[in-house]
Amino acid sequence: MNKVKTLAAIAGAATMAFAQGAVSPTFLWDGTTDTEGKVETGSDEETSGYWYDYNDANDGGSSAFTFPADVEANAYDNFYGPLVEAYQGIKATINLGAGYDYPYAGIGFNIWSEGQEGVDITAWGGICLAYQSTIGFGIELGVEDEATVTEYNNYKATVAKAAALTVSDFPWSKFKQGANWGKTVDQATVLAKTAAIKLKFEGTAGTSGDFLIQKVGSNANCGTVAIKSIAAAGSAKAMLSGRTVSFSGISSAKAEVINLQGQVVKSATVGSTLDLSSLDAGVYMLRVAGRNVKFAQKIILE
C-alpha cells in the first residue's frame, strides 16, 4: 500500500507564497526521538521536511513498500509520524516489481517546502545515515527542475547493506552522476539548488529487502546508533534471565522480539514472563507497547 501523503494536508495549511531563505548549516533527524515524521532543515515553511515515499508507478512499474501492518495514519493523515514513533525510525520492506525496465522506489523529504524549491546545502558537507538494510540503496540529491538541470541523472552516493544498525558518513565527494546518460552538470551547481534528499532503492524486478532508517543528518552529525526508550516508561521494566524475559510495572501491553533483519520473531501479550527458548542465539530488540507504556531495549541471547 502506498503511503504517499499530501504535505499540505499533513501540515494542515494551504500552500504559502515562497520566500527564499537559508537552511541550517547542520541538521539531524533522529527517529528515536521524532514523533512527527518531519526533518527540521531550518526552513520556516510548514510543509518542509515531512517524509514521503514514491515509486515507479507513473513509469508503468509495480515497485512498492510494505509497511508494518500495526501502524495507521493519525487524524491529520500523517502516516510517517506514527510509524517513526512505533519503530524508532522508518521501517519497511521494499519489493521491486516488473513493468518498468529500471524498477525503483524510495523515501525522501523536501528541504524547503513541498514546492521543491532548490536551496544551497553545500555547508552540510555531505549526508550521514544510521540504518540497517538487507540490500544496498542510494542517497540521491533531488535538484530543482531536475528534468532540465540534470535530465534526471542526479548525484547519488551508494549505501552498502548492513545487517546491524550502522552509522556511515557520505561526504559530497562520494556523490557522483551516472555515466553516459542524462546531462552532466558540476556538483557545485547541484548543491546550490537541491530541493530534496531521497533514499532510493533500485535494481532488477523481483529484488526485495528490509530496512530501518534511524537517523539522517548532515555529514558527521549522526553520532552513534541507539535503541532507547520511545517514551518515558516510568516504573515499567523488562529483565532477561537466560532465555526468559520477565516484566514489572506493566499491566497491559504487547511485547515483540525483533531480529537484526527487522523481522518480528516472537510476539505475545505481556504476562508474567516471555519464553524465548525457541530463538537462535544472537542480538534482538525487545519492544513493549501498551496503554501508558512504550519502550524498547536490546537483548542478547546466548
N, C-alpha and C positions, 0 to 999 in steps of 0.2 A: 504494500500500500504506500503510495507516495505521500509524504508528509510536507510538501512544499506549502508554505503559508504566505498570504499576502502580508507584507511587513506593515503596511498602513493599518491593517486590521489588528495585527498584533499590538502595535503601539497605541491603537485606539485614537488615531488622529488623522485628519485629512492631509494630503500631500502639501508640504510647505514650500514656499519660494526658497530657492537655493541661494545661499550667501556663502561664497567660498571662504574657508578658514584653514587652519592648520591642525593636523593631528598631533597627538602626543609624541615626543621623541622616543619614548619606550612604551610598551604596553604588555599586559599579561592577562589572559583569560584562564581561570583556574576552575575546572569542573568540580573540584571538591568543595568549593565554596559558593559557586554561582547557583542561583535558583531561577533565573530569567531566561537562560539560553541566549545571552547577549554579551558580545565582546565590547568592552569600553575602549574605544580607539582614540578618544579625545575630541571626537566630533560632537557638536551640540545639536545635531539633527536627531529627532526622536526615532527615526527609522534606521539609524545606523547600527551596525554590529549584530543584528539578530541572525542566528544560524538558519540556514535553509538548505534544502537538497535539490538536486537537479539530475537529469538523466538524458539518454539518447532518444527518448520517445518522439521528439519532433523530427528526428532523422530516420524514423521507421524502426528504431531499435526497441528492445524489450528489457533492458537492464533495469534493475530495481534494488532498493534496500528493503530488508525485512527488519523491523524494529521490535524490541521486546513487547510482547503482547499485553503485558500488565501495565503499560503506560498509555494514557489518553491525554488529548489536548485539554487545557484548562478552559475556564469560562471565557477567556479572551482569545480563544482559538490558537493558543500558543502550545505547540507540542514539545518543542525542544527544552523549554523550562522544566516541565515535569520529568522529561527523560534525563536531563542532567542531574536534577535533584535526586532521582531514584538510583542512578548508576554512577554518580560522581564523574560524569563525563558523557560523551556521545558514544553510545554502544549500538551496533547494528551488524547484520550480515549483508554482504554485497553479493549479488548474483549478476554476472554479466551475461546478457541474453543475445539471442540471434535477431536478425532483421536489419542490422547495420554492419557494414564491413569493419568498423572500428568501435566496438562497444565501449561505453563509458558511463559512469555515474559519479557524482561527487557531492560533497557538502562544502559550504562556504559561508562567508559573511561579507557584506558590503562595508567598506571602510568609512565612507562619508554619509551616504544615505541610500535608500532604495532606488534613487535615480541613477546610481552608479557613476557619479562624477569622479573624475580622477583627482588624486591628491599626491603630494610628494611624500614618499615613505623612505627616502634614502637614509634618513637618520636611524631607522630601525636596525640597519646593519645586516639584516637577514631575518630569518624566522626560526624560532625554536619550537620543538614539539615534545610533549610527554605522551607516549602512546604505546599500544601493543596491537599487533595485526598479524594474521596468519599469511597475508600476502603483501607484497610491496605496493606502493602507490606514489603519487607525486604531489608536490606543493606547487600550485600554479598561480602566477601573478596575473589576475584579470585586469588588463589595461582598459582604460576608457576608449570606447569606439573601436573595439578590437577587430571588427570587420575591415576597418581601414588601416589602423595603425600597424597591426601585426598580421592581418588576414588570418587570425585565429592561431597563429604559430606563437603562442605565448611563452614567456620564460618559465621554466619549470626546474625544480630540484627533485631528485629521486630519493625516496624514503624506503629503506630496506625493511623487510618483515622482521618482527621481533616477538618472540614467544612470551616474554615478560615485559612489564611496564618499563619503558626505556626513555631516557631524555637524550635528544640529539639536537645539535645546532646546525643550521644551514645558512651560512653567510651568503651574501649576494654573489660571491664568486662561484658558488655551486649551482646557480641558476643559469640555464642555457636554453637557447632556442633549438628546435629540431632542424635537421639538415634537409635541404633540397625541397622545401615546400613553404608556402606562406610568404611572408615579407620579412626580410632581415632588417632589424632596427637595433640601434645601440641601446644597451641596458639603461643608461642614464635617462634616456627619453622615457622608457617604460616606468622606471622608478619614480619619475616626476609626475606621472599621471595614472597611477594604479588605482583601480576602483574596487577590487575585491581580492580576497585571499581565498583560494579554493584548494581542497584536498580531493584529488581526483583519482579514481580507480579506473583503469583501462587495460584492455588485453583482448584475449580471444573469448568468443562465446563459450559458455559452459564453465568459465572460471568463477569460483566463489571463495569467500573468506570472511572471517570475523574480525572485528576491530573495536577498539576503545580509544577515543581521543580524550585525554585527561587535561592537558594544558596546551595552549598556543600562545606564543608571545614574540616579542622582538628578540633578536639574536642574544643568546646567553642569558636570557631572563626567565627561563623555566625552572631553574633551581633543581630540586630533586623530586622524584615521584613519591607519592604518599597514599596510603589507604587510611582514611581518617573518618572521624565522626561527621556525618552529614548534618546532623542536628544534635543539640545537647541531649545526651542520653540520660542525664540525671543519675539515678542510682542503678540504672539498667546495666547488667554485666553479662558477658559470656565467657566461660572459662573452659579451656581444653585440658583434659586429663587423659593421656593415652589416645584412644580413639573415641572418646565420649565428650561431648560438649554439654555443660550444664549452664543454666540460666538463673539469674536472680533479678528481682526488681522489675519483672515483665509479667503482665497479666494476660495480654492478648496480642499476639504478633505472629508474623510468618518469618521463618528462617530459611535462607537459601545458601548453599555452598557452591561456589563458582570456581572453575579451574582457570588456568592461565590462558586458555583459548576463549575465555568469556562464556563458557557453557555452564548452565546450571546442572550440576551432577547430583544434587541432593536437595530436597525441599520438604518442609514439614511445618505444621502449626507448632509454635513453641509450647512445649510441655516442660516436664522437669528435666529431661535430658534429650540429646540428639545423638544417635548411634552412627558413627562414620566408619565402622569396621569394614564395610564393603568397598571403600575407596582406596585407590593406589596411594602409595607414599608420594609426597610432594607438597607444593605450596598452593594454597587455596585462599579465596576470600570468603569470609562469612558475613552475609548481610542479613540484618534483622530489621523489619519494618512493621509497624502496627500503630495503634492509637497511642499517641503521646510518646512514641519511641521510634527512633530511626538511627541506626549506626552500622558501621562496617569495620571489620578488622581482619588482618592477615592471620592465617593459621597454618602451621606446618605439621603434616602427618608423617610420622616415621615408621 
